[in-house]
């Protein structure tokens, strides 16, 4: 090293030897090196031990005493960090046809059980927040993630999977039938919050069952026409025994349509036929909600109210007929995947005259009159839950009796079907009605209750109703042709006011006006309804058939309407549009014949 004005240069790599007397500098250097290596080794060993403590802390929980959890802290000390323990943890899995996601229910000591979604359970902060909202105290001796992971691991070890039944009703256990129900005798959970238990119905004592039967039959005393009374009563029992009947190979491919004569009769039937667990459902709702409501009525009477006809009603009517024809419903789960479930009920539809549904082949239509009801008994109805519980108790022990009654009634039903040329589905319905009538009579006889009626007193009237409906269903496809034929004759005989399009004025004739040009006839509402009255065709069903066959022309007012618009002049000479039913002239005019107008 060269010298500098301040002394010789020192190599920075070489250690500076402290002058120690009587010690060799090289020995001193070696000793210092060993000491520093030992210090570094001790430091690294301590850091490793601290790292091991941190990694092993808050990993495993212990129950040393009481209802609390203990864990090892980063310092190595074992401390209590909760004031609770998990008593049970349940994972609720729901039926695929529901839109309900899986839920986790936690029950902690000294606090009420609470539920949270799987996503919240897997989220650290939300999981701890749910515990704290439930009143649990957690001492945070470490990061949130470690505390949440530790508690989640404890809960996961205790977790049991519970499959929540969405549908109850009739099921087989040990080779015998049982009727299971939720709250209020409902056969569907409807909503998963809270999770309801599905239990077997309690046994009904004979004395209580007899009182329930007497009250149930009193509900039908307001209906004085015996075939109508028995038809409604038996239809309710068909709905209640749908699953058992299907298992025995008997299927009902019909719905019962009751044409209401007045608002008072409508109110009475709604109160008489419905229960709190199964209220009246309306056709005027979304298709998804409507199909789900039908599914909710498994093994329960289903009452549908038609109400005001609009696009949703027509769409749901078609969906209902399709479900009855196929015997199953198509629902979508939470992932929008279609799930098919069997139709296990028998619908009763409350509607008005001229309904589109009344003319469908899947519907048996009964025209009610005010004279069919006793005025003094209208509005009187009693709860039916105890009756259905007693009837279910009887049916559970008598399914073999029902099976033999069904086998006996088949020959009678097919003899009637051959006589009236009924379809196989109608013959099957008659056999079910006869067998159920006898089955209910046995039930009433056991309780020493008065019988319903003799078979001969109601069967002929019911067969007559089925005969009328069979003829109506056969002629339903000819509604459009009948309308056109009657309309042609009325046009030829000049039964309407006539007005050319483009020069026409707003109609004032209550008998109806027909607007025309070289290519089209346009009927106002009065003219259209007048043709329907002359032809004896219900307007709603006729419009639907004309639309299905593509006979109506022009751009409709909206997707659900049958009307289109044309321009005319009002009384002040101003142009305005009116709504009409528009047809091509060739629909009414025949080739080779003179023009109608």
C-alpha positions as CSV (number, residue, x, y, z in Angstrom):
1,X,0.0,0.0,0.0
2,X,1.3,3.5,-0.9
3,X,1.6,6.1,1.7
4,X,-0.5,9.2,1.8
5,X,-0.1,12.5,3.6
6,X,-2.4,11.1,6.3
7,X,-0.6,7.7,6.7
8,X,-0.6,4.4,4.8
9,X,-3.7,3.2,3.0
10,X,-5.7,0.3,4.6
11,X,-7.3,-2.4,2.6
12,X,-11.1,-2.3,3.4
13,X,-11.3,-6.1,3.0
14,X,-8.8,-6.8,5.7
15,X,-10.0,-6.4,9.3
16,X,-8.3,-3.9,11.5
17,X,-6.5,-5.8,14.2
18,X,-6.9,-4.3,17.6
19,X,-3.7,-4.1,19.4
20,X,-4.0,-6.8,22.1
21,X,-1.0,-7.3,24.1
22,X,0.6,-10.7,24.3
23,X,-1.8,-12.3,21.7
24,X,-0.9,-13.3,18.3
25,X,-2.9,-11.1,15.8
26,X,-3.8,-14.1,13.7
27,X,-5.2,-16.0,16.7
28,X,-7.3,-13.0,17.6
29,X,-8.7,-12.7,14.1
30,X,-9.7,-16.4,14.2
31,X,-11.4,-16.1,17.5
32,X,-13.4,-13.0,16.5
33,X,-14.5,-14.8,13.3
34,X,-15.8,-17.8,15.2
35,X,-17.6,-15.5,17.7
36,X,-19.4,-13.7,14.9
37,X,-20.4,-16.9,13.2
38,X,-21.9,-18.2,16.4
39,X,-23.8,-14.9,16.9
40,X,-25.2,-15.2,13.4
41,X,-26.1,-18.8,14.0
42,X,-27.9,-18.0,17.2
43,X,-29.8,-15.1,15.5
44,X,-30.9,-17.4,12.7
45,X,-31.9,-20.1,15.1
46,X,-34.1,-17.7,17.1
47,X,-35.7,-16.3,13.9
48,X,-36.5,-19.9,12.8
49,X,-38.0,-20.7,16.2
50,X,-40.1,-17.5,16.0
51,X,-41.2,-18.5,12.5
52,X,-42.2,-21.9,13.6
53,X,-44.1,-20.5,16.5
54,X,-46.0,-18.1,14.2
55,X,-46.8,-20.9,11.7
56,X,-47.9,-23.2,14.4
57,X,-50.0,-20.6,16.3
58,X,-53.7,-20.3,15.7
59,X,-53.7,-23.5,13.7
60,X,-55.5,-25.8,16.0
61,X,-58.1,-25.1,18.6
62,X,-58.5,-26.8,22.0
63,X,-61.3,-27.2,24.4
64,X,-59.5,-27.2,27.7
65,X,-62.4,-26.2,30.0
66,X,-65.9,-24.8,29.6
67,X,-67.6,-23.9,26.3
68,X,-64.7,-21.9,24.8
69,X,-61.9,-22.5,22.3
70,X,-58.2,-22.1,23.2
71,X,-55.3,-21.7,20.7
72,X,-51.6,-21.3,20.8
73,X,-50.5,-17.7,20.2
74,X,-47.4,-16.6,18.3
75,X,-45.6,-16.2,21.7
76,X,-46.1,-19.8,22.4
77,X,-48.7,-19.1,25.1
78,X,-52.1,-21.0,24.9
79,X,-54.9,-18.5,25.4
80,X,-58.7,-18.5,25.2
81,X,-59.9,-16.6,22.1
82,X,-63.7,-17.3,22.0
83,X,-66.6,-17.4,24.5
84,X,-68.5,-20.1,22.5
85,X,-68.2,-23.5,20.9
86,X,-70.1,-24.8,17.9
87,X,-72.9,-27.2,18.9
88,X,-73.8,-28.2,15.4
89,X,-73.1,-27.1,11.8
90,X,-75.5,-28.1,9.0
91,X,-75.3,-27.7,5.3
92,X,-78.8,-27.5,3.8
93,X,-79.0,-28.7,0.2
94,X,-82.3,-28.0,-1.6
95,X,-84.2,-29.6,-4.4
96,X,-82.7,-28.9,-7.9
97,X,-86.0,-27.5,-9.2
98,X,-85.9,-24.7,-6.6
99,X,-84.0,-21.4,-7.0
100,X,-82.6,-21.7,-3.5
101,X,-78.9,-21.8,-2.9
102,X,-77.3,-24.1,-0.3
103,X,-77.4,-22.6,3.3
104,X,-75.2,-23.3,6.3
105,X,-76.8,-23.2,9.7
106,X,-74.6,-22.6,12.8
107,X,-75.6,-23.2,16.4
108,X,-73.2,-21.8,19.0
109,X,-73.4,-22.2,22.7
110,X,-75.4,-19.7,24.6
111,X,-76.7,-18.1,21.4
112,X,-79.5,-18.8,18.8
113,X,-78.8,-20.6,15.6
114,X,-78.3,-18.5,12.5
115,X,-77.9,-19.2,8.7
116,X,-75.6,-17.9,6.1
117,X,-74.8,-18.6,2.5
118,X,-71.9,-20.7,1.4
119,X,-70.2,-17.6,-0.1
120,X,-70.4,-15.8,3.2
121,X,-69.1,-18.8,5.0
122,X,-66.0,-18.9,2.8
123,X,-65.4,-15.1,3.1
124,X,-63.3,-14.4,6.1
125,X,-64.7,-11.0,7.2
126,X,-68.3,-11.9,6.4
127,X,-68.0,-15.2,8.4
128,X,-66.6,-13.4,11.4
129,X,-69.2,-10.6,11.1
130,X,-72.1,-13.2,11.1
131,X,-70.6,-14.7,14.3
132,X,-70.3,-11.3,16.0
133,X,-73.9,-10.3,14.9
134,X,-75.1,-13.5,16.6
135,X,-73.6,-12.2,19.9
136,X,-70.3,-14.2,19.8
137,X,-67.1,-12.7,21.3
138,X,-63.8,-13.4,19.4
139,X,-60.4,-12.1,20.7
140,X,-58.3,-11.3,17.7
141,X,-54.8,-12.6,18.6
142,X,-53.7,-12.6,15.0
143,X,-54.7,-11.7,11.5
144,X,-58.4,-11.9,10.5
145,X,-57.6,-14.6,7.9
146,X,-56.0,-16.9,10.5
147,X,-58.8,-16.5,13.0
148,X,-61.4,-17.1,10.4
149,X,-59.6,-20.1,8.9
150,X,-59.3,-21.7,12.3
151,X,-63.0,-21.2,13.2
152,X,-64.0,-22.3,9.7
153,X,-61.9,-25.5,10.0
154,X,-63.7,-26.3,13.3
155,X,-67.1,-25.8,11.7
156,X,-66.2,-27.8,8.6
157,X,-65.2,-30.8,10.8
158,X,-68.6,-30.7,12.6
159,X,-70.6,-30.0,9.4
160,X,-73.3,-32.5,8.4
161,X,-75.2,-32.5,5.1
162,X,-79.0,-32.2,5.2
163,X,-81.1,-32.7,2.1
164,X,-84.1,-30.5,2.5
165,X,-87.3,-31.9,0.9
166,X,-89.1,-29.4,-1.2
167,X,-92.1,-31.6,-1.9
168,X,-93.9,-33.7,0.6
169,X,-97.3,-35.4,0.0
170,X,-97.6,-39.2,-0.6
171,X,-94.5,-41.3,-0.5
172,X,-93.7,-45.0,0.2
173,X,-91.7,-46.1,3.3
174,X,-91.1,-49.7,4.0
175,X,-93.6,-50.8,1.3
176,X,-96.5,-48.7,2.8
177,X,-97.8,-45.3,1.9
178,X,-97.4,-42.3,4.1
179,X,-98.6,-38.7,3.8
180,X,-95.9,-36.1,4.8
181,X,-96.7,-32.5,5.2
182,X,-95.1,-29.2,6.1
183,X,-96.8,-26.4,8.1
184,X,-100.6,-26.1,7.7
185,X,-100.8,-29.4,5.8
186,X,-98.8,-27.9,2.9
187,X,-97.0,-30.4,0.7
188,X,-94.4,-27.9,-0.6
189,X,-91.9,-25.9,1.4
190,X,-92.4,-22.9,-1.0
191,X,-89.6,-21.0,0.6
192,X,-86.5,-22.3,2.3
193,X,-86.3,-19.6,5.0
194,X,-86.8,-20.8,7.6
195,X,-86.2,-24.5,6.9
196,X,-89.4,-26.3,7.8
197,X,-89.6,-29.9,8.9
198,X,-91.5,-32.4,6.8
199,X,-93.4,-34.7,9.2
200,X,-96.0,-37.5,9.1
201,X,-99.5,-36.4,9.9
202,X,-100.6,-37.2,13.4
203,X,-103.4,-39.8,13.9
204,X,-106.9,-38.3,14.0
205,X,-109.2,-39.8,16.6
206,X,-112.5,-41.3,15.2
207,X,-114.6,-38.8,17.1
208,X,-112.7,-35.8,15.7
209,X,-112.6,-37.4,12.2
210,X,-116.4,-37.8,12.3
211,X,-116.9,-34.1,13.1
212,X,-114.4,-33.1,10.4
213,X,-116.4,-35.2,7.8
214,X,-119.7,-33.7,8.8
215,X,-118.3,-30.1,8.5
216,X,-116.7,-31.0,5.2
217,X,-119.9,-32.3,3.7
218,X,-121.8,-29.3,5.0
219,X,-119.5,-27.1,2.9
220,X,-121.1,-28.6,-0.2
221,X,-124.7,-28.2,0.9
222,X,-124.9,-24.9,-0.9
223,X,-124.6,-26.8,-4.2
224,X,-128.1,-28.2,-4.8
225,X,-127.4,-30.0,-8.2
226,X,-126.1,-33.4,-7.1
227,X,-123.9,-34.3,-10.2
228,X,-122.2,-30.9,-9.8
229,X,-121.7,-31.3,-6.1
230,X,-120.2,-34.8,-6.5
231,X,-118.0,-33.7,-9.5
232,X,-116.4,-31.0,-7.4
233,X,-116.0,-33.1,-4.3
234,X,-114.6,-36.1,-6.2
235,X,-112.2,-33.8,-8.1
236,X,-110.7,-32.5,-4.9
237,X,-110.1,-36.1,-3.8
238,X,-108.5,-36.9,-7.1
239,X,-106.0,-34.1,-6.5
240,X,-105.3,-35.3,-3.0
241,X,-104.6,-38.8,-4.1
242,X,-102.8,-37.9,-7.3
243,X,-99.5,-39.6,-6.4
244,X,-101.2,-42.9,-5.3
245,X,-103.4,-42.9,-8.4
246,X,-100.4,-42.4,-10.7
247,X,-98.5,-45.3,-8.9
248,X,-101.5,-47.5,-9.6
249,X,-101.4,-46.6,-13.3
250,X,-104.4,-44.1,-13.2
251,X,-103.8,-40.7,-14.7
252,X,-106.3,-37.8,-15.0
253,X,-105.7,-35.9,-18.3
254,X,-108.4,-33.2,-17.6
255,X,-109.1,-30.1,-15.6
256,X,-112.5,-29.1,-14.3
257,X,-113.8,-25.7,-15.5
258,X,-116.6,-24.0,-13.5
259,X,-118.4,-21.2,-15.4
260,X,-119.3,-18.8,-12.6
261,X,-122.8,-17.2,-12.8
262,X,-122.2,-14.4,-10.2
263,X,-119.7,-12.8,-7.9
264,X,-121.4,-14.3,-4.8
265,X,-121.0,-17.9,-6.1
266,X,-117.4,-17.1,-7.0
267,X,-116.7,-15.9,-3.5
268,X,-118.3,-19.0,-2.0
269,X,-116.4,-21.4,-4.1
270,X,-113.1,-19.7,-3.4
271,X,-113.7,-19.9,0.3
272,X,-115.0,-23.4,0.2
273,X,-112.3,-25.0,-2.0
274,X,-109.2,-23.3,-0.7
275,X,-107.0,-23.6,2.4
276,X,-104.4,-21.2,3.9
277,X,-101.6,-23.4,2.7
278,X,-103.0,-23.6,-0.9
279,X,-104.6,-20.3,-1.9
280,X,-106.3,-19.5,-5.2
281,X,-103.7,-18.8,-7.9
282,X,-104.3,-16.5,-10.8
283,X,-103.7,-17.0,-14.5
284,X,-102.5,-13.4,-14.7
285,X,-98.9,-13.9,-13.6
286,X,-95.6,-14.7,-15.2
287,X,-95.3,-18.1,-16.8
288,X,-92.4,-19.1,-14.5
289,X,-94.4,-18.2,-11.4
290,X,-97.5,-19.8,-12.6
291,X,-95.9,-23.2,-13.4
292,X,-94.1,-23.1,-10.0
293,X,-97.4,-22.5,-8.2
294,X,-98.9,-25.5,-10.0
295,X,-95.9,-27.6,-8.8
296,X,-96.4,-26.3,-5.2
297,X,-99.9,-27.9,-5.1
298,X,-98.6,-31.5,-5.2
299,X,-101.2,-33.8,-3.7
300,X,-103.4,-30.8,-2.9
301,X,-106.5,-29.3,-4.5
302,X,-105.5,-26.7,-7.0
303,X,-107.9,-23.8,-7.6
304,X,-107.1,-21.4,-10.6
305,X,-108.9,-18.2,-11.2
306,X,-109.0,-16.9,-14.8
307,X,-109.9,-13.3,-14.2
308,X,-109.5,-10.7,-17.0
309,X,-108.2,-12.1,-20.2
310,X,-104.9,-10.7,-21.4
311,X,-101.7,-12.0,-23.0
312,X,-100.4,-13.5,-19.8
313,X,-103.7,-15.4,-19.2
314,X,-103.7,-16.8,-22.8
315,X,-100.1,-17.9,-22.5
316,X,-100.6,-19.5,-19.1
317,X,-103.8,-21.2,-20.3
318,X,-101.8,-22.8,-23.1
319,X,-99.1,-23.9,-20.7
320,X,-101.7,-25.4,-18.4
321,X,-103.3,-27.4,-21.1
322,X,-99.8,-28.6,-22.3
323,X,-99.0,-29.7,-18.7
324,X,-102.3,-31.6,-18.3
325,X,-101.8,-33.3,-21.7
326,X,-98.2,-34.3,-21.0
327,X,-98.7,-35.0,-17.3
328,X,-95.5,-33.1,-16.3
329,X,-94.2,-29.5,-15.8
330,X,-91.0,-28.0,-17.0
331,X,-89.3,-25.8,-14.4
332,X,-85.9,-24.1,-14.4
333,X,-83.5,-24.3,-11.5
334,X,-81.2,-21.5,-10.3
335,X,-78.8,-22.2,-13.2
336,X,-81.7,-21.9,-15.7
337,X,-81.5,-25.6,-16.5
338,X,-84.9,-27.1,-17.3
339,X,-86.1,-29.7,-14.8
340,X,-89.2,-31.9,-15.5
341,X,-91.4,-32.9,-12.6
342,X,-94.6,-34.9,-12.8
343,X,-98.0,-33.1,-12.5
344,X,-99.5,-34.4,-9.3
345,X,-102.8,-32.5,-8.9
346,X,-106.1,-32.0,-10.6
347,X,-106.9,-28.3,-11.4
348,X,-110.3,-26.7,-10.8
349,X,-110.6,-23.5,-12.9
350,X,-113.0,-20.7,-12.0
351,X,-113.8,-18.7,-15.1
352,X,-116.6,-16.8,-16.9
353,X,-118.7,-17.5,-19.9
354,X,-117.0,-17.6,-23.3
355,X,-113.6,-18.5,-21.8
356,X,-110.9,-19.8,-24.1
357,X,-110.1,-22.6,-21.6
358,X,-113.7,-23.9,-21.5
359,X,-113.3,-25.0,-25.1
360,X,-110.1,-26.9,-24.7
361,X,-110.1,-30.7,-25.1
362,X,-108.2,-31.1,-21.8
363,X,-111.0,-29.2,-19.9
364,X,-114.3,-30.5,-18.7
365,X,-116.6,-27.4,-18.6
366,X,-119.5,-27.1,-16.2
367,X,-121.9,-24.2,-16.7
368,X,-123.2,-23.1,-13.3
369,X,-126.5,-21.4,-12.7
370,X,-127.6,-19.4,-9.7
371,X,-130.4,-22.0,-9.3
372,X,-127.7,-24.7,-8.6
373,X,-126.9,-23.0,-5.3
374,X,-128.9,-22.6,-2.1
375,X,-128.9,-18.9,-1.2
376,X,-129.1,-19.5,2.6
377,X,-126.0,-21.7,2.5
378,X,-123.8,-19.4,0.4
379,X,-120.9,-18.0,2.3
380,X,-120.9,-20.8,4.9
381,X,-117.7,-22.8,4.9
382,X,-115.5,-24.6,7.5
383,X,-111.8,-25.4,7.5
384,X,-110.8,-28.6,5.7
385,X,-107.4,-29.4,7.1
386,X,-108.7,-31.8,9.8
387,X,-110.8,-33.6,7.2
388,X,-107.8,-34.1,4.9
389,X,-105.7,-35.3,7.8
390,X,-108.4,-37.9,8.7
391,X,-108.8,-38.9,5.1
392,X,-105.1,-39.4,4.7
393,X,-105.0,-41.5,7.9
394,X,-107.7,-43.7,6.3
395,X,-106.1,-43.9,2.9
396,X,-102.7,-44.9,4.3
397,X,-104.2,-48.1,5.6
398,X,-106.6,-48.7,2.7
399,X,-104.6,-48.4,-0.5
400,X,-105.2,-52.1,-1.3
401,X,-108.9,-51.4,-1.1
402,X,-108.6,-48.5,-3.5
403,X,-106.6,-50.7,-5.9
404,X,-109.3,-53.3,-6.0
405,X,-112.0,-50.7,-6.4
406,X,-110.2,-49.2,-9.4
407,X,-109.9,-52.7,-11.0
408,X,-113.6,-53.3,-10.5
409,X,-114.7,-49.9,-11.9
410,X,-112.8,-50.3,-15.2
411,X,-115.3,-52.6,-16.8
412,X,-118.2,-50.3,-15.9
413,X,-116.4,-47.2,-17.2
414,X,-115.5,-48.9,-20.6
415,X,-119.1,-50.0,-21.0
416,X,-120.2,-46.4,-20.6
417,X,-117.4,-45.2,-22.9
418,X,-118.5,-47.7,-25.6
419,X,-122.1,-46.5,-25.3
420,X,-121.3,-42.8,-25.7
421,X,-118.2,-43.2,-27.9
422,X,-115.9,-41.6,-25.3
423,X,-112.1,-41.5,-25.6
424,X,-109.9,-43.8,-23.5
425,X,-108.9,-40.8,-21.3
426,X,-112.5,-40.1,-20.5
427,X,-113.2,-43.8,-19.8
428,X,-110.2,-43.8,-17.4
429,X,-111.6,-40.7,-15.7
430,X,-115.0,-42.3,-15.2
431,X,-113.4,-45.4,-13.6
432,X,-111.5,-43.2,-11.2
433,X,-114.6,-41.2,-10.2
434,X,-116.6,-44.4,-9.6
435,X,-113.8,-46.0,-7.6
436,X,-113.2,-42.9,-5.5
437,X,-116.9,-42.5,-4.8
438,X,-117.0,-46.1,-3.4
439,X,-113.7,-45.5,-1.5
440,X,-115.1,-42.3,0.2
441,X,-118.3,-44.2,1.1
442,X,-116.2,-46.8,2.9
443,X,-114.4,-44.0,4.8
444,X,-117.7,-42.4,5.8
445,X,-119.3,-45.7,6.8
446,X,-116.4,-46.5,9.2
447,X,-117.1,-43.2,11.0
448,X,-120.9,-43.8,11.0
449,X,-121.4,-40.7,8.8
450,X,-124.3,-40.3,6.3
451,X,-123.4,-41.6,2.8
452,X,-122.8,-39.1,0.0
453,X,-125.3,-40.4,-2.6
454,X,-126.2,-43.5,-4.6
455,X,-124.1,-44.0,-7.7
456,X,-127.2,-44.1,-9.9
457,X,-128.2,-40.6,-8.6
458,X,-125.2,-38.8,-9.9
459,X,-123.4,-40.9,-12.5
460,X,-126.0,-40.4,-15.2
461,X,-125.8,-36.6,-14.8
462,X,-122.0,-36.6,-14.8
463,X,-121.9,-38.8,-17.9
464,X,-124.3,-36.3,-19.6
465,X,-121.8,-33.5,-18.7
466,X,-118.9,-35.5,-20.2
467,X,-120.9,-36.2,-23.3
468,X,-121.6,-32.5,-23.9
469,X,-117.9,-31.7,-23.3
470,X,-116.8,-34.5,-25.6
471,X,-119.0,-33.1,-28.4
472,X,-117.7,-29.6,-27.7
473,X,-114.1,-30.7,-27.8
474,X,-114.8,-32.5,-31.1
475,X,-116.2,-29.3,-32.6
476,X,-113.6,-27.0,-31.1
477,X,-111.4,-27.2,-34.2
478,X,-114.3,-26.1,-36.3
479,X,-114.9,-22.8,-34.6
480,X,-113.1,-20.8,-37.2
481,X,-115.1,-22.5,-40.0
482,X,-118.4,-21.9,-38.2
483,X,-117.5,-18.2,-37.7
484,X,-116.6,-17.7,-41.4
485,X,-119.8,-19.5,-42.6
486,X,-122.1,-17.5,-40.4
487,X,-120.2,-14.2,-41.2
488,X,-120.6,-14.9,-44.9
489,X,-124.3,-15.4,-44.6
490,X,-124.7,-12.2,-42.6
491,X,-122.7,-10.2,-45.1
492,X,-124.7,-11.6,-48.0
493,X,-128.0,-10.6,-46.2
494,X,-126.6,-7.1,-45.4
495,X,-127.1,-7.5,-41.7
496,X,-124.4,-4.9,-40.9
497,X,-123.8,-1.3,-41.6
498,X,-121.3,-1.1,-44.5
499,X,-118.6,1.6,-45.0
500,X,-115.7,1.8,-47.5
501,X,-112.2,2.2,-46.0
502,X,-110.6,5.6,-46.5
503,X,-114.0,7.3,-46.7
504,X,-115.5,5.8,-43.6
505,X,-116.6,7.7,-40.5
506,X,-116.6,6.5,-36.9
507,X,-119.3,3.9,-36.4
508,X,-122.5,4.7,-34.5
509,X,-124.5,1.5,-35.3
510,X,-124.8,-0.8,-32.3
511,X,-125.5,-3.7,-34.6
512,X,-122.0,-3.5,-35.9
513,X,-120.2,-2.0,-38.9
514,X,-118.1,-3.7,-41.6
515,X,-115.4,-1.6,-43.4
516,X,-114.3,-2.9,-46.8
517,X,-112.0,-2.2,-49.7
518,X,-110.9,-4.3,-52.7
519,X,-108.9,-6.7,-50.6
520,X,-110.1,-6.7,-47.0
521,X,-113.1,-6.8,-44.7
522,X,-112.8,-5.2,-41.3
523,X,-115.3,-5.9,-38.5
524,X,-115.7,-3.7,-35.5
525,X,-116.1,-5.3,-32.1
526,X,-119.9,-5.1,-32.2
527,X,-120.0,-6.9,-35.6
528,X,-117.5,-9.6,-34.5
529,X,-119.4,-10.3,-31.3
530,X,-122.7,-10.4,-33.2
531,X,-121.3,-13.1,-35.5
532,X,-120.1,-15.1,-32.5
533,X,-123.6,-14.9,-30.9
534,X,-125.3,-16.0,-34.1
535,X,-122.8,-18.9,-34.5
536,X,-122.9,-19.9,-30.8
537,X,-119.1,-19.6,-30.6
538,X,-117.3,-18.1,-27.5
539,X,-115.5,-15.0,-28.7
540,X,-112.3,-15.7,-26.8
541,X,-111.9,-19.2,-28.2
542,X,-112.9,-18.1,-31.7
543,X,-110.3,-15.3,-31.7
544,X,-107.6,-17.8,-30.6
545,X,-108.5,-20.2,-33.3
546,X,-108.6,-17.6,-36.0
547,X,-105.2,-16.4,-34.9
548,X,-103.7,-19.9,-34.8
549,X,-104.9,-20.6,-38.3
550,X,-103.5,-17.3,-39.6
551,X,-107.0,-16.1,-40.8
552,X,-106.8,-12.7,-39.1
553,X,-104.8,-10.1,-41.2
554,X,-103.0,-6.9,-40.5
555,X,-100.4,-5.8,-37.9
556,X,-102.0,-6.2,-34.5
557,X,-102.0,-3.5,-31.8
558,X,-99.7,-5.5,-29.6
559,X,-98.3,-9.0,-29.4
560,X,-101.3,-10.2,-27.3
561,X,-104.1,-8.5,-29.2
562,X,-106.2,-9.7,-32.1
563,X,-107.1,-6.2,-33.3
564,X,-105.5,-4.0,-35.9
565,X,-106.0,-0.3,-36.8
566,X,-107.6,1.4,-39.8
567,X,-108.0,5.2,-40.4
568,X,-111.4,6.9,-40.5
569,X,-112.9,10.3,-40.1
570,X,-114.6,11.5,-37.0
571,X,-117.6,13.8,-36.8
572,X,-115.4,16.9,-37.2
573,X,-113.7,15.6,-40.4
574,X,-110.4,14.7,-38.7
575,X,-108.6,11.5,-39.3
576,X,-108.4,9.0,-36.4
577,X,-107.7,5.3,-36.1
578,X,-110.1,2.7,-34.9
579,X,-109.5,-0.9,-33.9
580,X,-111.1,-3.7,-36.0
581,X,-110.7,-7.4,-36.8
582,X,-109.3,-7.6,-40.3
583,X,-109.8,-10.4,-42.8
584,X,-108.9,-10.9,-46.4
585,X,-112.0,-10.9,-48.7
586,X,-111.1,-14.3,-50.0
587,X,-111.8,-15.8,-46.6
588,X,-115.5,-15.0,-46.9
589,X,-116.0,-14.8,-50.7
590,X,-116.0,-18.1,-52.7
591,X,-114.5,-18.4,-56.1
592,X,-117.2,-18.3,-58.8
593,X,-119.8,-16.5,-56.6
594,X,-120.7,-12.8,-56.9
595,X,-118.9,-10.4,-54.4
596,X,-120.6,-10.1,-51.1
597,X,-120.4,-6.3,-51.2
